[in-house]
Amino acid sequence: MTAIDPVALSQALIRRPSVTPADAGAMDVVEEALKGLGFSCRRMKFGEIENLYARRGTAGPNLCFAGHTDVVPVGDAAAWSADPFEGRIEGGILYGRGAADMKSGIAAFVAAAGAALAAGEVSGSLSLLITGDEEGHATHGTRLVVEALTAEGEKIDHCLVGEPSSAAILGDMIKIGRRGSLNALVTVDGVQGHVAYPHRAANPVPVLIRLLAALQARRLDDGHPEFQPSNLEVTTIDVGNPATNVIPAQAKARLNIRFNPAHTGQALSDWIEAEAAKAGEGFAGKVQVRIAVSGEAFLTEPGPFVEVVSEAAAAVTGRNAELSTTGGTSDARFIRALCPVVELGLVGASMHAVDEQAPVADIQRLAEVYRGVIGRYFKRFG
């Protein structure tokens, strides 16, 4: 079995400009590497999104690694010090879109899997769930793969997600949960008219202001065990009225709530709907709310699996990682329906930024960490 260089594989992936929803051959690169290690690879395409589920072995337990090959746009390419898809290494640093988030993480696990298999350290099954729709709307990626695997009775016992979870130094933070996320679009339709004749119009702006004030006035909570407090943020208010003497016909606002397990998406949705109805009482117009819950809050309780991941990271980095639930959402929110899930990856400081980067030494050490996870996992659960 040929050893896989995680840095070279990272470069090969970066050289595929897989900006969501494009795949640009990135999934082919992963599949080719895994087939060389004896994995059975299954492409699962939903819409225009390429997904891959690969497994080696049929016995349990099944340890899965999850990640994504898609990346965000580069922004102003001229601001980069080199081609964002060149995969350049300079001064011991790998530059390129996806270097941190998270093509190098995939490469590190593939390399680790190859080393562990060659050493006979796998006494069950290894699998990888790789999507091309994590940075986009996430509607045709991991969520649908999980649904399909569940319907087929595929058993995954534990999952490690390779998102760049480290805060400042490799291995200083492991994510054991995430807050939920709710997005809402509020549209207030009134009646346009002249400001001097308000009785002939219905101004939507005061209604929208009342609703937003009521929503912001509530302190959602003071935190939850292992979680920071939930927060509601108004992200935009749009009226689009260039005139000073016209009462507008419509006003809109968007908001997001990041919530801990003290709440559910449904309960928060019901609250917003109730407040919207209250704000619209007596208004000669219409208040509408469109709500989308992109994920519920979840926590993988500290225990044997978390210990396996933490011990593997500490053995390589020499530090004990903070167990955290901070940050945004990830595809772990879908995978938790299958099994306990933990996130461990590179330092995420440069993700989505110009000159996204990862130290070559960190990529190599992450592969060592992942191999340590694999070895410890099968000793513990195999």
C-alpha positions in Angstrom: 0.0 0.0 0.0 1.6 3.3 -1.2 2.0 5.9 1.5 0.1 9.1 0.9 1.8 12.5 1.4 -0.8 14.7 3.0 0.8 17.9 1.7 1.0 16.8 -1.9 -2.7 15.6 -1.7 -3.6 19.0 -0.2 -2.0 20.7 -3.1 -3.8 18.5 -5.6 -7.1 19.4 -4.0 -6.4 23.1 -3.9 -5.6 23.0 -7.6 -9.2 22.0 -8.3 -11.2 25.3 -8.1 -14.2 23.8 -6.5 -16.1 26.9 -5.5 -19.6 25.9 -4.5 -21.5 24.4 -6.4 -18.7 23.5 -8.8 -16.7 20.3 -8.2 -14.0 20.9 -10.8 -12.7 17.4 -10.3 -11.9 17.7 -6.6 -14.0 14.7 -5.7 -12.2 12.6 -8.3 -8.9 13.4 -6.5 -10.3 12.1 -3.2 -11.9 9.1 -4.8 -8.7 8.1 -6.6 -6.6 8.3 -3.4 -9.2 6.3 -1.5 -9.5 3.6 -4.1 -5.8 3.2 -4.0 -6.2 2.3 -0.3 -8.9 -0.3 -1.0 -12.0 1.8 -0.2 -15.3 1.1 -1.9 -16.3 4.5 -3.2 -19.9 5.6 -3.9 -20.6 8.9 -5.6 -23.9 10.3 -4.5 -24.9 13.2 -6.7 -27.9 15.4 -5.6 -28.8 18.2 -8.0 -25.5 19.6 -9.2 -23.6 18.7 -6.1 -21.1 15.9 -6.0 -20.9 13.8 -2.7 -18.9 10.8 -1.8 -19.3 8.0 0.7 -16.4 5.7 0.9 -15.9 2.7 3.2 -13.2 0.1 3.8 -14.4 -2.9 5.7 -17.8 -4.3 6.5 -17.5 -5.1 10.2 -18.2 -2.7 13.1 -17.4 -0.4 14.6 -17.4 2.1 11.7 -15.4 5.3 12.3 -16.3 8.0 9.8 -14.5 11.1 8.8 -16.6 13.9 7.3 -15.4 16.9 5.3 -16.1 19.1 2.3 -14.2 19.8 -0.9 -16.1 22.9 -1.8 -14.7 26.3 -1.0 -15.9 29.9 -0.9 -15.1 32.4 -3.7 -11.6 34.0 -3.6 -12.9 37.5 -3.6 -10.4 39.9 -5.2 -7.9 37.6 -6.8 -5.5 40.5 -7.3 -5.2 40.9 -3.5 -3.7 37.4 -3.2 0.1 37.0 -3.2 -0.3 34.2 -5.7 -2.9 32.3 -7.7 -5.5 31.1 -5.1 -5.6 27.7 -6.8 -1.9 27.2 -7.3 -1.2 25.4 -4.1 2.0 27.3 -3.6 4.4 26.5 -0.7 6.6 29.3 0.5 8.5 29.5 3.8 6.9 26.3 5.0 3.4 27.6 4.4 0.8 26.2 2.0 -1.2 28.9 0.4 -4.5 28.5 -1.5 -8.3 28.6 -1.1 -9.2 25.5 0.9 -5.7 25.2 2.6 -7.3 25.6 6.0 -11.0 25.1 5.3 -10.7 22.2 4.7 -9.0 20.4 1.8 -5.8 19.9 3.9 -8.0 18.3 6.6 -9.3 15.7 4.1 -5.8 15.0 2.8 -4.5 14.6 6.4 -7.2 12.0 7.2 -6.7 10.1 3.9 -2.9 9.9 4.7 -3.7 8.8 8.2 -6.1 6.1 7.1 -3.5 4.7 4.7 -0.8 4.6 7.4 -3.2 3.0 9.9 -4.4 0.4 7.4 -0.9 -0.5 6.4 0.0 -1.0 10.1 -3.0 -3.2 10.7 -4.5 -0.8 13.2 -8.1 -1.0 11.9 -10.2 -3.8 13.4 -13.5 -2.6 12.0 -14.4 -0.2 9.2 -13.2 3.3 8.2 -15.4 5.5 6.1 -15.4 9.0 4.7 -18.4 11.2 4.0 -17.3 14.0 1.7 -19.6 16.7 0.3 -19.4 19.5 -2.2 -22.1 21.6 -0.6 -21.0 22.7 2.9 -20.1 26.3 2.0 -23.3 26.9 0.1 -26.9 26.3 1.1 -26.1 22.7 2.3 -29.3 21.5 0.7 -27.9 18.9 -1.6 -24.9 17.7 0.5 -24.4 16.0 3.8 -28.0 16.4 4.8 -29.2 14.3 1.9 -26.4 11.8 2.2 -27.2 11.2 5.8 -30.9 10.7 4.9 -30.0 8.2 2.2 -27.6 6.3 4.4 -30.2 6.2 7.2 -32.8 4.9 4.9 -30.4 2.1 3.8 -29.6 1.1 7.3 -25.9 2.1 7.0 -24.3 2.0 10.5 -21.8 4.7 11.5 -20.8 4.5 15.1 -18.8 7.7 15.5 -17.8 10.6 13.3 -14.8 12.9 13.3 -15.3 16.2 11.3 -12.2 17.8 9.9 -13.3 21.5 10.1 -10.6 23.9 11.2 -11.5 23.8 14.9 -8.2 25.0 16.3 -8.2 28.6 17.5 -4.6 29.7 17.6 -2.4 26.6 17.7 -3.0 23.2 16.2 -5.0 21.1 18.7 -5.8 23.8 21.2 -9.6 23.4 20.6 -11.9 20.5 19.9 -15.6 21.2 19.0 -18.0 18.9 20.9 -21.2 20.7 19.9 -22.6 23.6 18.1 -25.3 26.2 18.6 -28.4 26.0 16.4 -29.0 28.6 13.7 -32.3 30.3 12.7 -32.7 32.8 9.9 -35.8 34.9 9.5 -37.0 37.3 6.8 -39.7 39.8 8.0 -41.7 41.6 5.3 -44.3 44.3 6.2 -46.5 45.3 3.4 -48.4 48.6 3.9 -50.0 51.2 1.6 -47.9 53.9 -0.1 -48.9 57.5 0.2 -48.0 61.1 0.8 -46.4 61.9 4.1 -48.8 64.8 4.6 -51.8 62.5 4.3 -50.9 59.6 6.5 -54.6 58.6 6.9 -54.6 57.6 3.2 -51.6 55.3 3.7 -50.4 52.5 6.0 -46.7 53.0 7.0 -44.9 49.6 7.3 -41.8 51.1 9.0 -43.2 51.6 12.5 -44.7 48.1 12.5 -41.3 46.7 11.6 -39.6 48.8 14.3 -42.0 47.6 16.9 -41.4 44.0 16.0 -37.7 44.2 16.0 -37.7 46.1 19.3 -39.8 43.4 20.9 -37.6 40.6 19.6 -34.4 42.4 20.8 -35.9 43.2 24.2 -36.0 39.6 25.2 -32.9 38.1 26.8 -33.0 34.7 25.4 -30.9 33.0 28.1 -27.8 33.4 30.2 -26.1 30.4 28.7 -26.4 26.7 29.0 -24.0 24.0 30.3 -21.1 23.9 27.8 -22.7 26.7 25.7 -22.5 30.5 25.5 -25.7 32.6 25.7 -28.0 32.6 22.7 -28.0 35.8 20.6 -30.3 37.4 18.1 -28.8 39.8 15.6 -30.7 42.0 13.1 -28.5 41.7 9.9 -30.3 44.1 7.6 -33.3 46.5 7.4 -34.4 47.5 3.9 -37.0 50.0 2.8 -35.6 51.2 -0.5 -37.3 54.6 -0.3 -35.3 57.4 -1.9 -38.0 60.1 -1.3 -38.5 62.2 1.8 -42.2 62.8 1.2 -43.4 59.3 0.5 -44.6 56.7 2.9 -43.2 53.5 1.6 -45.3 50.5 0.6 -43.0 47.9 2.1 -40.2 47.4 4.7 -38.1 44.3 5.2 -35.6 43.0 7.8 -33.5 39.9 8.2 -32.3 38.4 11.5 -30.4 35.5 12.7 -30.5 33.6 16.1 -27.7 31.4 17.3 -29.2 29.4 20.0 -28.0 26.8 22.6 -30.0 23.8 23.8 -32.2 25.9 26.0 -34.2 26.4 22.9 -35.4 24.6 19.8 -35.8 26.0 16.4 -39.5 25.4 16.5 -40.0 27.2 19.8 -38.1 30.2 18.6 -40.1 30.2 15.3 -43.3 30.2 17.2 -42.2 33.1 19.4 -41.2 35.2 16.3 -44.5 34.4 14.6 -46.4 35.4 17.8 -44.5 38.7 18.1 -45.1 39.4 14.4 -48.8 39.0 14.9 -48.8 41.2 17.9 -46.9 44.0 16.1 -49.3 43.9 13.2 -52.5 44.2 15.3 -54.6 47.1 14.1 -52.3 47.6 11.0 -54.1 48.1 7.7 -51.4 45.9 6.0 -49.8 42.6 6.3 -46.8 41.2 8.3 -45.2 38.1 7.0 -42.3 36.1 8.4 -40.3 33.4 6.5 -38.2 31.3 8.9 -35.6 28.7 8.1 -33.8 26.7 10.8 -30.6 25.4 9.4 -29.6 23.4 12.4 -30.5 22.6 16.0 -28.1 22.9 18.9 -26.4 19.7 19.9 -23.7 18.4 22.3 -21.6 15.3 22.2 -21.2 14.7 25.9 -17.6 14.1 27.1 -16.9 10.4 27.3 -14.9 7.6 25.6 -15.1 9.0 22.1 -14.2 12.6 23.1 -11.4 11.1 25.2 -10.0 9.2 22.2 -9.8 12.4 20.1 -8.5 14.5 22.9 -5.8 12.0 23.8 -4.7 11.6 20.2 -4.3 15.4 19.8 -2.5 15.8 23.1 0.0 13.0 22.2 1.1 14.9 19.1 0.8 18.5 20.2 1.7 18.2 23.9 -1.3 20.3 25.0 -4.8 19.6 26.3 -7.4 20.9 24.0 -10.3 23.1 25.2 -13.6 21.3 24.6 -15.8 24.0 22.9 -19.2 24.6 21.4 -18.3 28.1 20.0 -18.4 29.3 16.4 -20.8 28.9 13.5 -22.5 25.9 12.2 -21.0 22.9 10.3 -22.2 19.7 8.7 -21.9 18.1 12.1 -25.4 19.3 12.6 -26.6 16.7 10.1 -24.3 13.9 11.1 -25.4 14.0 14.7 -28.6 12.3 13.5 -26.4 9.2 12.8 -23.9 9.1 15.7 -21.8 11.1 18.2 -19.7 13.6 16.3 -16.6 15.6 17.3 -14.7 18.2 15.2 -10.9 18.5 15.1 -8.8 20.2 12.4 -6.3 22.9 11.5 -6.2 26.5 12.8 -9.1 28.4 11.2 -7.8 31.9 11.4 -7.3 32.3 7.7 -10.4 30.5 6.4 -12.4 32.5 3.9 -9.7 35.2 3.9 -7.2 36.4 1.3 -4.1 34.2 1.3 -5.8 31.4 3.1 -3.0 29.2 4.4 -1.8 26.3 6.5 1.7 25.5 7.8 3.1 22.4 6.1 4.2 21.1 9.5 0.6 21.5 10.8 -0.8 19.4 8.0 1.8 16.7 8.7 1.1 16.8 12.4 -2.7 16.7 11.8 -2.2 13.5 9.8 -0.3 12.1 12.9 -3.2 13.2 15.1 -5.7 11.5 12.9 -3.7 8.4 12.8 -3.6 8.5 16.6 -7.4 8.9 16.7 -7.8 5.8 14.4 -5.4 3.6 16.4 -6.9 4.6 19.8 -10.5 4.3 18.5 -10.2 0.7 17.5 -8.4 -0.2 20.6 -11.2 1.4 22.6 -14.2 0.4 20.6 -13.0 -2.5 18.3 
